[in-house]
Amino acid sequence: MMAPNLRRKIPQIQSEAASIDLMGAGAPGRLGSQRIIIDDDKLLKQLETECRRHLALYDRFYTETYGARSPAHLEKFIQNAKAEKGTFWDSFGVASLALLKEAGAGRGVRVLSLGSGIGTVETAAARILGADVTGIEYDRDYATVAKRAADWFKANGLTEGGLNLLQGDFLEHDLKGYDILYYFQLGTSDPKALEEKVLRGLKKGGRFVVYQYENRKGYGFPKLAEKSNLTKVDVKEGGLTLHAGAIFTHK
């Protein structure tokens, strides 16, 4: 049963999201350009607001699930995230959702997250964008937290889209049927194997979204770039232009 205080919050969250159509899916019109800038103040401010609400909900999930004590293996991770709430969500959360939105994520769009960690972006994409999200995480401890988070968000009626967070190796997961693949740069020790898998499995017109694509230690996915339309994406907030990532549209 949904907690009464959460029930009161949900209509406000949903109505504000719908007012600027965050959940509206559509063909990404700007992809194919070499580089684009996301600088829509209204969109970015709404994403920032929703991300901060989402982190508050995630904190609530953590408190209700684990009480005052986090699992020992996650304590440092959680403390760092809490200490960097503002910068974490202002950059990582907003940029990730802006990238997914630019790639066409929305209600009815199937998104697969390759390395979903404890599920922060994935639960946000399902709640804020309304996408149908599946996430695969190799680390069993992180995957356990992510699954519990997904169950909590669904039990409290906080997801517009489908949400399924799993433990496993994303290099072994079937990519067929997904519209968007989301990948955090440096998320695998074998990016060439990932590139080959995406080339074989991503459907024509599907998008491979790489957060922090231009990370100096990252992999450029050169074969995929040859066989896709590559669009590098920056996010402009508060006078600063920050590189967010890249979107490969498979030909």
N, C-alpha and C positions, 0 to 999 in steps of 0.2 A: 504494500500500500504506500502511496506517495506521501511523504511528510508534508503537513499543512503549510509550513513556511516555504518549502520548495514549490508547492502548488501555486502559491501567491506570486512567485517570481516568474513562473513560466510564461504566462500570457504577455507580460511586459517584454521579455526577451524575444518571443516569437513575433510580436507585432512590430517591434522596432526593426528586427532583421528583415521582415517582409516589406517594410516601408521603403527600403532601398534595394529590394529584390536580391538580397545576398544568396538566396536559395535558387534563384532562377537559372536553370541550365540553358546553355546555348552554344552555338558554334563559335569558337574563339576567332574573332575577326582579324586581329592584328598579327597573328602568327604567320611566319614567313619572312617578316622583316628581320634584319640582322640583329638589331637591338631596339628594345622599347623601354620606356620609362612609365611606371605606374605612379601617377602623381595626382590622382583624383582625391582631393582632401576629404570629401564627404565619405568616400569609400574607405579610406585609410583610417579616418577617425572612428567610423562605425566598427571596423575590424578591431581597432585598438580597444574600444569599449567592450566589445564582445569577448575579446581575448582575456581581458582583466576579469570579466565576469566568469569566464570559463575557469581561470586559475582559482578563483574563489570557490567555485563548485568543486574543483579538483581537490582543493585543501579540505573541503567538507567531506568528500569521499574518503580522504586519507584519515581524517579524525574519526569518522564513524567506523572505518574498517580496522584501523590499527591503533586507535586511541592515541595517547600522548607519545607512544614509542613507535618509531618506524622500525621496520626490519633492519637488523644491523648492517647488512650488505648494502642497504640503500640510504643509510643515515647521512653520509657525506653528500650524496647526490641530492637528496631532498633539502638539506640545509643550504647547499649552494644555490639551488633553484629559488628557495625562499629569500635568500639574501639578495638575489639579483632579479626580483620580480619585475620591476619596471623595465630594465634593459632587456631582460630575457624575452618578455612578451612584446615589447615595443619593436624588437628586431626579429627574433626567430619566429614567434607566433604570428605576428602581422605579415611578415614577408612570406612565410610558408602558405598561409591562407590566401594572400594576394596572388601568389604564383599559381596555386591550384585554381583559384577563380579565373585567372587569365587563361588557364588551360581549358576552361569550360566546365569545371566542377560545379555541381548544383544538384537539385532534386532529380533523382532517377539516374544519375551518372555513377558508374561503377569505378571506384578508386581502389587500387592496391598499393599499400605502403610497404616498401621493401626495407625492413628493419624498423619496427614500430616502437622500440623502447618500452617505456611504461605507458604509452598510449595518449600522450597529451595532444599532439597534433591530430591524431586519428579521431579521438572523441570530439575534438573541436570541429573537424571537418564534417562529422556526422551531425553535430548539434547546430553549428552556425551556418554551414553551407547546405546542409540537407543531403549530402552525397551518401551513396551506399558504400561504406568503407570496410575493407578487409585489411588487416595488418598482420605481418609475419615477423616474429622476433625470435632470434636464435637463443639468446640468453634465457634460461628457464626462469630465473628469479624475476627478471624484468617482465617476461611474458605473463607470469602469474599475476603480478600487479596490474598489468594492462587488461587481462581478462576480468579481473575483479572490478576494475574501473568501468569497463564496458557493461558488465552486468549491473553495476550501480546506476550508471547513467540511464540504461534502458528501464530498470525497475522504477526509477523516479520520473519517467516520461520525458527525459531530457534529450532525446535524439529524434531528429526529423527523418534521417536516413537510416538504412541498415548499418549495423556495427558488429563486426566479428573479428576479434583479436586473438591470434593463434600463436602457438609456439612451434618453431620449425625453421628449416633452412630455406630461405626464399629462392635460392638457386635451384631448388627441387620443386617449387610450386608452379602449377600450371598458370600461364599468363593469359590464356584464351578467355575472351569474354569481357575483359576489363577495358575501360575507355582511357583511363589515366593510370600510369605507374608513378609513384612518388618515391624518390630516393634521396637520402641525405649523403652528400659527398663524403667519402672515406668510410662508408658503411659496410664495406667488405674488403677482405684482404686479396680478393681475386676479381678486380673490376673487369678484366678482359673476359672472364667467364660470364659475368653479368651482361656485358655488352653482347656477347654471342647469344645469350638466352633471350635478350630483348629483341635482337634482330630476327630470331626465329619465331618468337611467341607473340610480339605485339601486333595487333591487327592493323590493317591499313587505315590511316587516319587517326590511330591511337597516339596518345601523347606520353612521352617519358619526361617527367619533371625532375630536375636535379637541383636540389637546394645547395647553395654555395658552389656552383659549378666551377668558378674561377679560383677556388682555393688553390694556393700554390703547390700544395702537396697532393692535389686531386688528380683524377684521371679525365682526359678529354673526350673519351669515347669517339675516336676518330672514324672508325668504320661506320658507326651509327650516324655521325655527322655527314658522311658521304651519301648515305641512303635516306636521309631525313631532311626536313627543313628545320634548321637550327635557329632559334631565337633566344638571344641573351636578354635577361630581364633585370632592370634596376628598379628600386623602390625609392621614391623621393619623399622624405618626411622632414618637416621642420627645417627646410633649407639645406638638408644633407641628402646626397644621392648615394645610396648604398647598393652594392651588387647583391641581388637576391638569388639568382640562379639562372637556369636555362630550361627551355622547353623544346624537346625534339618531337616533331610531328612526323610519324612514320609514313613514307610514301607507299 
